Amino acid sequence: MDNPLTGMEPPTESIAPWWPLVGVAISMLVAAVSAMWAAWMQFRQWRNAREEKVIDKEKEQAIQQEQRKQAVEIEELKLSFDQRQKLLETLQAQLKEQLEEGRLMRKELADARAELVKRDAEYAARDAASRAEVQSRDKMVAELQTTIVTLNLRINHLEKEMKQMEQSQNLHLRQAHATGVTTP
């Protein structure tokens, strides 16, 4: 059995001088693809890092803006608290003045009443005929007593308002202390 292919050269021998070039071309292709892949990966890493830097910068700016906003709000709260404190002190001073005036007026009215009672007693003992005058003075004393009662009610009302204002001030101070706002 003769083999008709025996005298022929193998097909790989005709392309034998090209194998090294094909190998080099394949290895260069693999190297180029690897280099492109590495460059693409490096580009993605660079882009991700840049995006992270931008995001971090935006976050930092947002934090700084929020801190500035909070600092402004705190300053506004401090100013508002100082104004309220001054107003409260002014109101307390006015209330104390009114209470003192009320006490002085009450004392004057009590002295006047005592004086009128004393005079009425003297006039009643001296002159029985002037009872009409004594009655008019009693009426005046009654009006003064009504005035004293009215003033006492007003003073009591003012004292209650002062207590409420002190409680309100204490509440505001506790709230300010709880929120961390302090007066300078």
RALINTA-V152299 format. One line per field, one symbol per residue. burial: + if it has 24 or more other ideal C-beta (glycine too) atoms within 12 Angstrom, else -. Layout:
burial = ???
//
This chain:
burial = --------------------------------------------------------------------------------+--++--+---+--+---+--+---+--+---+--+---+-------------+--+---+--+---+--+---+--+---+--+------+--------+---
//
